[in-house]
Amino acid sequence: MIFEVIQVLVLGGVVAAAAAALWLRDLLASVVLLAIMSLLLSLEFYLLQAPDVAIAEAAVGAGLSTAIYVIAINKTARWGG
């Protein structure tokens, strides 16, 4: 019972972070929310007993992709249009 509640909360957080990232106009804040979404998704993979996928998602999704997006935003305009 508690496992299902934790999964629903984590998946709700994933959906909320993704929706907030789409809704915001600030590109850097959207990237931070996408990193949070990716970390929550890696937590969900860990809860589903797939630690190798969770580590890969955390490294690539939250780490590498976020760094690439932040570098790209810093080289261009920060505000979306």
C-alpha positions as MATLAB code, in Angstrom:
seq = 'MIFEVIQVLVLGGVVAAAAAALWLRDLLASVVLLAIMSLLLSLEFYLLQAPDVAIAEAAVGAGLSTAIYVIAINKTARWGG';
ca = [
       0.000    0.000    0.000;
       2.697    2.512    0.966;
       4.729    1.544   -2.114;
       1.889    2.512   -4.438;
       1.410    5.824   -2.644;
       5.110    6.659   -3.025;
       4.986    5.759   -6.717;
       1.932    7.945   -7.306;
       3.601   10.860   -5.510;
       6.818   10.485   -7.493;
       4.984   10.196  -10.815;
       2.797   13.157   -9.872;
       5.967   15.125   -9.214;
       7.314   14.113  -12.637;
       4.152   15.344  -14.355;
       4.043   18.542  -12.278;
       7.685   19.376  -12.991;
       7.211   18.751  -16.717;
       4.062   20.896  -16.836;
       5.745   23.700  -14.898;
       8.755   23.569  -17.227;
       6.426   24.031  -20.192;
       4.496   26.829  -18.485;
       7.438   29.001  -17.393;
       8.862   31.657  -19.688;
      12.340   31.697  -18.117;
      14.506   29.180  -19.933;
      16.927   28.600  -17.058;
      14.076   27.868  -14.626;
      12.627   25.438  -17.180;
      15.956   23.629  -17.407;
      16.122   23.333  -13.621;
      12.607   21.889  -13.579;
      13.557   19.409  -16.290;
      16.526   18.333  -14.157;
      14.181   17.846  -11.191;
      11.858   15.840  -13.422;
      14.754   13.663  -14.511;
      15.851   13.056  -10.919;
      12.308   12.081   -9.958;
      12.182    9.774  -12.946;
      15.436    8.136  -11.864;
      13.916    7.691   -8.395;
      10.953    5.964  -10.024;
      13.287    3.631  -11.916;
      15.031    2.829   -8.630;
      11.678    2.090   -6.988;
      10.896   -0.261   -9.861;
      14.127   -2.136   -9.040;
      16.100   -0.989  -12.062;
      19.128    0.683  -10.441;
      21.269    0.592  -13.583;
      18.620    2.501  -15.541;
      18.200    4.893  -12.608;
      21.918    5.688  -12.553;
      21.985    6.219  -16.310;
      18.932    8.496  -16.171;
      20.408   10.536  -13.345;
      23.761   10.887  -15.079;
      22.556   11.614  -18.581;
      19.144   13.148  -17.972;
      19.845   15.293  -14.940;
      23.579   15.776  -15.321;
      24.744   15.937  -18.906;
      21.577   17.275  -20.536;
      21.190   19.982  -17.919;
      24.786   21.084  -18.381;
      24.376   21.248  -22.158;
      21.157   23.260  -21.861;
      22.691   25.710  -19.378;
      25.725   26.246  -21.619;
      23.469   26.820  -24.613;
      21.308   29.292  -22.678;
      24.368   31.202  -21.487;
      25.629   31.523  -25.064;
      22.265   32.853  -26.288;
      19.462   34.955  -24.793;
      18.099   33.745  -21.464;
      14.437   34.673  -21.937;
      12.198   32.767  -24.276;
      10.071   34.587  -26.749;
];
